[in-house]
Amino acid sequence: MVLETFANLALVYNIFLLGLGIDLRMIKIKDTKPVIIAIVGLLVALLAGAGFYYLPGNGDPDKILAGCVYWSIAFGCTNFPDLARILADLKLLRSDMGHTAMCAAIITDLCTWILFILGMASFSKAGLRNEMLPYSLVSTTAFIILCYFVIHPGVAWAFNNTVKGGQVGDTHVWFTLAGVLICSLITEVFGVHSITGAFLFGLSIPHDHIIRKMIEEKLHDFLSGILMPLFYIICGLRADISYMSKFVSVGVMAFVISASIMVKILSTIFCSIFLRMPLRDGFAIGALMNTKGTMALVILNAGRDSKALDVIMYTHMTLAFLVMSMVVQPLLTFAYKPKKKLVFYKNRTIQKHKGESELSVLTCVHVLPNVSGITNLLQLSNPTKKYPLNVFAIHLVELTGRTTASLLIMNDEAKPKANFADRIRAESDQIAEMFTALEVNNDGILVQTITAVSPYATMHEDICSLAEDKQASFILLPYHKNMTSDGRLNEGNAVHAEINQNVLSHAPCSVGILVDRGMTTVRFESFLFQGETTKKEIAMLFVGGRDDREALAYAWRMVGQEMVQLTVVRFVPSREALVSAKAAVEYEKDKHVDEECIYEFNFKTMNDPSVTYIEKVVNDGQDTVTAILELEDNNSYDLYIVGRGYQVETPVTAGLTDWSSTPDLGTIGDTLISSNFTMQASVLVVQQYSSAYRQTAGNNNQEPVQGGAKTAHEAKPFMEDEDGEEEHQYDIRMRK
């Protein structure tokens, strides 16, 4: 009895958190497909559940109507939170199938709640017809009206008048938790189970108040880690497999379970034929609609408490739900493999663009401080009305155990609204506003804000997928370390560093990592927003190789602005270095391409007074470091642009590779941010796209997108590299 008491208390607060995390304003059904799928699936499931309940050989033949009602309702329900997490794990949230499945699950959940309340009000605790049914329904309806017109505004008024300075005390939390018990007791008296009151009270808490976040923080870990396992233990203790096996044969049990799985799949496939949807989408949605969770167990336990379900039927359906929930994700993984649209577009690098063509940039931010440096860098990238920057700004949000299911419903092409927790929503709103201001203040920048909710382990997949969908040429990432008050970099976030490394390995285009050490200071803000004409000194350090050529192409794009002064410094190895260095052979292979690139740059900027070209002869990496220090002493630069050159050692970097501790920045980038340098300039490290870096290409289930290949031949690169012919041939083969 003690165990059941705590288990029921845990269930009440768990359902309260479910209601707390749902914002009914987010439910906007714009398509009839999920409505039809949900209604047809629920009706078929209810009828099939009744048939399975009365199936000969399935338990004791002496059954009552109340048991059929509870069995059928539990059979027809779908657990929306678990369904949303499965879609998030499989990267299907943004697919058409994912949106349809989530909308259908929400509708099914709401219908299940209504049927559950009606079912509990219709039968007494003994499983017989409830003579007090009219009074239960009237009182429950009155309580729902009370929650909407009295409790919701009353709680909002109390919070607004007692919370001062945004500080919420523990007293507010305790009163809220006490309110959960009071509302649960009221609905229990009405005969519709205590969880109904907890759910309605959760919906009544204001969605724009910080109290929601505090309650989630105080309750979530304690509930999920300690109390809710007690409820699942009770569910297991109530099941008796050995006793059930005396009345239900293995064949009947296997038939019921397998048929239960197929009911919603077949009904959804039938709807997909009627709605002219792909059959594989119908199969996937049907499999997802079999997702069972806490709600299904609640219905079964309510039926067991009211003696409507005996031990046999309770155990049978519990095992069926366990199997159904276990097979959903594997079934979806193996049977539904979405065809990835292989977007053919030539300009996957900045170098292959024309000198002044439109550039698509995908920018990523984790927190608000990342935004200023990235927006200021975009301002410096010479966006004009004729040759704009097309910016896709992504706010990366971690999917954790505390992430509510409502947070997973995204609208990619719009600013995030009421479907976020307060802290995340406020930060997302500020990020969106800053990028919107960037578009308003500059006619040459077009901005779309996107929010991506994903586990950190697979977040790079969302970034790379979005980059390919948007046909981006450049992905701009923030460095995982931030500048402290004394001008140094802190320890940073190791998880963010891992995301950057994964993007560098899997990106479908070129990648840049910005180490922000001054882009947000007054000198840049005054330059951008007050119109001052102070020269902004930018240095591009050219060592050699494909990444350096890409970095030069980006620096070249900045040329043409009145306030930008670009200095390109090329480090040339001396004869002694070429003879003694081990990397001399590799250096000579790329030398002729580097020479052509530098020649074209010098030829086209020879009459531009804002561009300075310098060559420095060095013997090894130590000479290169000394030369960079001399540059900084002679001229204080605001921004350094360098190539990553990962695992590529040249004679001018000989000896530095052994000391490099940051692989995502490369040798020169790591040297620039090391503690030995006192410079406060920001650093942009660039990696050029190459098929060698692209580890995710060549999937067997890719389909070409028509029209993408055409653009690949329309724009000739202003700085071609040696991979052009290879990619051109690959393009032709794939189009064939």
N, C-alpha and C positions, 0 to 999 in steps of 0.2 A: 504493500500500500504506500509506503514512503517513497519507493522508487517510482511508482506510477504518479504520485503527486508531483514530484520534481519533473518528471517527464512531461506531464500536462502543462506545468508552469513554463517549461522550456518551449513547448509547442506554442503556447499563447504568445510569448515574446517573439518567437521566430516568425509567426504570422504577422505580428505587429510590424516587425522590420520589413516584411514583404510589402505591406501596405504603405509603410513609410517611404519605400524606394520607388513607388509607382506614382507617376504624375499623369493623371487622366487627360491633361491637356496635350500630351504627346500622341494620343491615339487619334490619328487622322486617317481614316480609311478612304483613299482616293480611287480605289479600284475594286470592282466587284468580285474579282477572282478569289481573294482570301475569304470573303464572306461566303461565297458559294462552297468553297472547299471546307471551311469550318462547319457550316450548317449541315452539309451532306455527310461529312465524316462523323459528326456527332450523332446525327439521327441513325445512320447505319450502325455505328458502334453501340448505341443504346439498344437497338433491336437485336443485334448479334449477341450482346451481353445477356439479354433476357433469354435468347435461345440457348446459349451455353450454360446458363444457370439451371435451366430445366432439362438439360441434356440427360437422357437415360444413362445411368452408370456414373454420373457425376455427383457423388455424395449421397446423402440421405434423401430418398424420394419425398419425404414429408417436409416440404419447403413452404415458406410464407412469402407473401407479396413484398413485405418490407425488405427481406433479404435480396430479392430480385432488383428492387429499386437501388439499394446501396451498391450492389454488385455492378449494375449497369452504369450508374453514374461514375463510379471509380474506373470502370473499363473505358468510358468515353473521354475522360479528362486528359489534358496535356499539360505538362509542366513547362511553362514559358521560360522561367529563369534558366533551367538546365538546357533547354533548347537553344537559347541565345548563346550560352557558353559553348555548346558544341559547334555552332556556326562560327563563333569567334576562334575556336581552336583550329578549325579546318579552313579558315580564311574565306568564308563564304558569306560574311555579313553584308558585303556590298553587292552581292550578286542579286539578280532578279529573283532567283529561287529563294535566297535567304530572306529578302524583304517579304515575299509572299508567305513563307513559312512562319515568320514572326507575327505578321498581322493575323494569320489564321489561328495561331496559338493564343494570341491575346483574346480573340473573340471566343475561342473554345473555353478559355479559362473563365471569362466573365459568365458565359452560359452555364458552366459547371458550378460556379458559386451560386447562381440563382437556383439551379436544380437541387443543389445540396441543401440550401436553406429550406426550400419547399419540402424536400424529402424528410428532413429532421422535424419540421413542423407537422408533417402528416402522420407521423407514427410516434407512439409513446415509448417509454423506456423498455417496455416489455415486447416491443416489436408489433404491437397491435395498432389499430387505427386510433388516431388522437382525436378525442372529442373536442379538444380545445384548439383545433386547427384555426378557425377564424380569428380567435383572440391572439394566437401566436403570430399570424400573418399581419394583423392590424398593428399589434404592438411593435413588431420588427420594422414595419414600414414607418411607423411614427418615430422609431429610434433613428432610422436613416435620415429622415427629415430633420430630426433634432441635431444630428451630427453636422448636417450641411448648413443649417440656418442658425444654430446656437453654439455648438461646440467649436466649430471651425473659426467663426469670427471671435468667439470668446477667448480661445487660446491665442489667436493673433493679437487681440487687444492686450491680454495679459503679458505677452512677451514684449510688445512694443512699449509698454509702460513700466516694466520692471527691469528690463535689460538696458543698462546704461554703458555707453562707450564701447558697445560690441562685446562686452564681457559677460558671458553666461556662467552663472554659478552652478554648483552641484545641486543646490536646492531646486532649480528649474528642472533638472534631469530627474530628481527623485519624485517630484510632483507629477511629471509626465509619466514615469513608470507606474506610479500609483493610479493614474488615470486609466492606464491600460487594464489593470486588474478590475477597476470599477466598471468599465464598459464591458469587459468580459463577463463579469458577474451578472450584469443587466441582461445581456443576450442569453446567458445560461438560464436565467429565470424565465425568459420568454420561450425557452424550449428550442433554440436554434444553435446550440453549442457556443461555448465561450470564445472560440477563435473568430467568430463573426464580429463580435464587439471589438476584439483586438485589431482586426483588419480595418474596420471602419474608423477606429480611432487613429490608426496610422495614416489613413487617407486624410484625416481632418487636420493633421499638423501642417502649418504653413510651409509651403515648399521653398520659400525664399528666406528662411531663417536659419541661423547658424546652429540652433538647437538640434536640428536634424543630424548634422555632422557629429556633434558631441554624443548624441545617443547612439549612433552607429559605432563610434569608436569605443564607447563604454560597454556596449552589449555584444558586438559581433564576435570578438575573440572568445569571450566567456561562454557565449551560447554555442558557437560552432565547435569549440574545443572541449567543453565540459558537459553542458546541459543537454544539447541535442543528441549526443550519443546515447544518453539515457532513454530518450524516446525510441531510438532505433533498437536499443536492447529490449525494450518492452515489446516492440513489434516482433522481434525474434523469439522472445519467451512465449508469446501468445500462439506462435505457429508450432504445430506438432506434426511433423512429417510422418512419423511412424504410425500415428493414429489415422492420419489421412489415407495412408497407403492401404488400410484395411477396407476402405469404402470406395477408393478411386484407383483404377488400374493405371499402370504406366502408359498404356496406349491411349486411354482417354485423356490423361493429363498432357501427353505429348500433342495430341490432336487439339486440345483447347488452347494450349500455349502457341502452337504454330499457327492455328487459325486466328488467334487474337492478333498476332503480328501482321497477318495478311489482310485483315479486315480493312484497316485504314489505308494500307498501301493500295489495295484494289479499288477502294472507293475514290481515292485521290487520283489514281490513274484514269478511272472512268471520267472524273471531272476534267482532267487535263485534256482528254480527247474531246469532250464537249466544248471546252474553252480554247481549244486549238493551242495548247501548250506542248512543249516537247515532252515525250513520254518519260525520259530520264529525269526531268524536273518533277513530274508527277510522282515518280517512284521515290525520289529523294524527299519530297515534302511528306509523302505518306509515311516513310520511315521515321522522319522527324516527329510526326504527330503521335508516334508511339512512345515518345519520351515521357517517362513517369518519374515522379519525385515525391516530395513530402505531402503534397495535396492528396495524391492517390492513397497514401498510407493513412492520412487523416480520415478520409471517407471510410476506409475499411475498418479502422479502429472505432469510428462512431457507430458503424453497423454492428461491430462486435460488442460495444458497450450497451447498446440497446437490445441485444439478444436477437437482432434481425439476422445476423450471420453466425453460424455455428463454427466450431473449430475447423471442421473439414473445409468449408467454403472459404473461410478466412485464410487458411494455410495455402489452399490451392491458388487463390488470386494473388497472395503475396509472392509466391514462387513465380507466377506468371509475370508479375510486374518486375521482379528482379531480372528475369531472363530478357524481357522486352527492353529494359533500360540498358542492359549490358550489350545487346546486339545493335543498338541504334548507331552508335558512332563507327564501329567496325564495318557495318553494312553500308553506311554512307561513304566511308573512306574507300572501300574497294569497288562499290557498284556505281558511285557517282564521282567521276573525275571530270571537273569542268574543263572544257577545251579552252586553253589559254590562247587568246588571240595574239598571234605574233605580229606585232605592228612593225611594218617595214618603213623605216625612215632613215635617210642617209646621215642626217646631221646629228649623230650621237656625240659629237665632240665640238668644242668651240673652234678648233682649228679648221674643220671642214665647212664652217659657215663662210659665207661671203663676209667681207670686212665689216659691213654695216647692215646685216640682215637681222630679222627678228630672232631673239634668243629666248628659248623657253628654259626657265630655271625653277627647280623644285627646292624650296628651302624648308628646313626642319628645325623646330624649336621644342625644347623640353620644358623650359620655364621662362617666365617673363623676362629676366635679364638677358636671355639670348637674343631678344628681338632687336634691340637698338643697334648692336654691332652689325647684324645682318642687313637691316634696312639701310644703314648708312653706307655699307659696302655696295648695295644695289644702286643707291643714288650716285655713287662714284663710277658706276659701270656705264656711264654715258647713254642713258636711255633717252631717246628722242621720239617725237610723234611719228616720224617716218620709219624709224627702226626701233620699235619698242622692246621692252623686256616683258615677257609673259611669265608672271610669277605665280607659282602654286605654293602657298604657304601652309605647311602641315604642323598642327599642334599634336605632339606625340604624348599620349596618355597611357599609363600602364594599366593593364587589365589584371586586377588582383582579386583575392577572395572577397574583398569588401566592395568591389565594383558591382553596383546594382544592375539588374537586368535592363532597367530603363536607360542606363548609360550607354548600353550597347546599340541602341537604335540611333543611327547616325544619319545626318543629311549632309553628304559630302560637300555639295556646292553651296552651302549656306552657312552663315555664322551660327555657332552652337547656341541653342536657346534653353528652354526650361527642362531639357532632359538630362541635365548634369547635376551632380552634387554641387553644393554651394561654392566650395573652394575652387573646384575644377572649372565650374561654369564662370565664376568671376574672373579667373585667370584667362580662360579662353576668350571671354568677351574683351578683355584688355588687349590680348594679342591680336584679335581680329580688328579692333579699333586702330591699333598702331599700323597694321598693314593697310587698312583702309585709308588712313591718313597719308600713307606713302603714295597711294594711288591718286588721292585728291590733290596732293601738292606737286605731282609730276605727271604731265600729260603722256609721258613716254612709258609709263608703267601700268600694266594691267594685272590686277591681283584677284586670285580666288583663294579663299581660306578653306581648309580641310581639316577635319579632326579624325585622328586614327587611334582607336582603342585596341591595344594588343598586348599580349605578354612580351616582356623584354626579350625573351629568348627568340621570338619570331618577328620582332618589330621590323627588322631589316627587310623581311619579305614584303611587308606592306609598303615600305618606302620604295623598293625596287619595282614593285608591281604598279604603283601609282606613277612612277617616273616613266615607265614604258607606256602606260595607258595615256598619259598626257604628252607623250613624245618629247620628253625633256632632253635637253642637250647637256645640262649641268645640274648636279645635285650639290647643294650647299649645306654643310653640316656644321654645327657649333662644336668647338673643342670641349672635351669633358671636364677641363679645369677652368676655373674662373679666377679673375684677377682680384687680389685682396687689396686692402687699403694701403699697404706699403709697396704696391706695384708688383708683387710677386704672384705666382700662381699657386692656388691651394691644392690639396690632394685630389679633389675632383671626385667624380662618380665613376667607379670602375665599370658599372653596367653600361653607362653611356659610351664609354670607351670601347666596349665589346660590340655595341651596336655599330659604331663607326667602322670598326674593323670588318664586320660582316658586310656592311654596305660597300666598302672598298673592294671586297672580294666578289660581290654578286651584282654590282651596279650595271644597268644596261646603257650607261652613258658616262661621261666624265664626272669626277667628284672633286669637290673642294672642301677643305676643313679650315674654318676660320678660328684662329686663336685671338680672341678679343682682348687686347691690352691697351686700349685707348680709343677705340672707335666710338665709345660712348661719352668721351670727355667733352668739355666745353668747346674746344677748338673745332671739333667736328659738328657739334650741334649748332654752333654759331654759323658755321659755313653752310650748313644745309638749310637752316630755317630763318636766318637773318640776312642771307644774301651777301655775305662778306666775300671779298675777292681774294682772300689770303690763299696763296699757293699751297696746295696739298702735295707734299713730296711723297712719291711712290717709287720704290726701287724693285726692279725685277732682277733676281740673281740667276744667271744662266750658266749651268754647268754642262748640260748636254743630255740628250735622250728624249724620248717621246713625251715624258711628263713635263720637262722643261719647255718643250715646244708648245705644249698646251698652255702652260703658265704664261708664256710670252704672248700667245694669242689672246688670252684674257686681258693681260696688261695692255696690249695693243688696242683693245676695244675701248679702254678708258681714254685714249688719246682723242683730242678734239674738243675737250672742255677747257674753258679759259682758265679755270682755277686748278687744273691738274698738271703737275710737272712730273714726267716719267723719266727715270734713269734706268737704263738697261746695262747691267754689268756682266760681261762675259768673262769667265775664268778660263784661261787657255793654259794647258800644261806646257812646261818647258821641254826642251829636247832631252834633258837629263831625266825628267819624269817619265817621258814616253819610253825611254830605254829601260829604266829600272822597274817601273810599275807593272804589277801583274795584270792590271785591268786595261793595259794599253791596247790589247788586241780588240776587246769589246768596244773600246772608245773609238778606234779607227773605223769600225763597222758603221757607227752612227754619225761619224764626223761629216761625211758628204751631205747627209740630210740636214744636219745642223747648219752647215755652211750655207746651203740654199735658203734655209729659213731665215737666218740672220741677214743674208744678202737682200732678200725681198723686203724684210723689215726696214733695213737701212735705206734702201732705194726709195721706198714709198714715204719715208718720214724725214728725208734729208733736208727738206725745206721747212720743217716744223720746229720752231724754236722751243716748244715745250718738251721735246724729246732729246735726251742725251744718251749717247752710246759710249761705253767705256770698255776697254779690254785690259785685263790684268793677267800677267804671266805669273804662274805659281808653280812650285815644285811638288807640293803635297797638300794634304788636308790642313796641316798647321799653318801653312802660308795662306791658305784660303780664309781661315778664321782670322788671321792677322789683317788681311785685306778688308774683311767685312768690318772689323773694329775701326780701321782707319776711315772707312766710308762713314760710319756712324759718328766719328769724331768730327769729320769735316762737314757733314750735312745731316741734320736730324730728320730722319724719315718718319712718316706717319704710318706707312704700310709697306711690308715686304711681301712680294709674291714669288714663290719658289715652286719647283716641281718636286713631287714626292721622291721619285727615283728609288723605289723600295727594292732592296737587294741588288742594286746596280751600283757597283763601285767603279769610279773613274779615277784617273791619275790625280785629279784636283781634289778628290775627297779621300785619297788614300790615308788610312790611319784613323779616320773619323768613324767609320762603320763599327769598329770594335767598341766605341764608347757610346754608341747610339742606344738610348733606352726607350724610345717612343717609336715603334714601328709604323704607326699610322701617319707620322709626320715626315718620315724619311730622314736622311742624314743631315741635310742643310736645315730643314725645318726644326729638327730636334736641337741642332746647334744654336739656332736663333733664340729659342725659348729657354735655353739652359741658364742656370744661375750665374754662370760666368759673364753673361752679357747683362749690362745694366740698362739696355735700351727699353723704352716703353712702347715701341711701335708694335702694331698688330701684325700678324703673320697669316697669309693665306697660302695653304699648301694644296697643290693641284695634282690630281692623277688623271691621265688621259685614258679614255675608254679603249680597251683592246679585247679581242676575242679570247686572249689568254686569261684575262681577269674574269671574264664572264663564265662562271661555273654552272649557271643554271640554264644555259642555252641548250637547244637540241632536245627538248621534251618531245615525246612521241605523240602527244595529243595536242599539238599546236595546229591552229588553222590560220591562214593568212587573211589579212584585212585588205579588202580591195581599196585601191586609191592611195595606199601608203607608199607603194613602190614608185608611183609617179613622181612624187616630190623628191625622191632620192636622186633624180637625174636633172631636176630643174635648176638647182642652185649649185654652182660650181664652187668648190672651196677656194678661199683666197690663200690658204696655206695648206697644200696637200701633203699627206705623209705616205709612208711606204705601204701602209695597209689598205690603201684605197682600192687597188685592183683586186686584192683578195676579197674584200667585202663586196665589191661590185659583182664578182662571180658568184659569191654566196647568195646575194640578192636574187640573181637571175635563176639559180637552181631552185631556190625556195618558191619563186613565183611560178615556175614550171610545175 
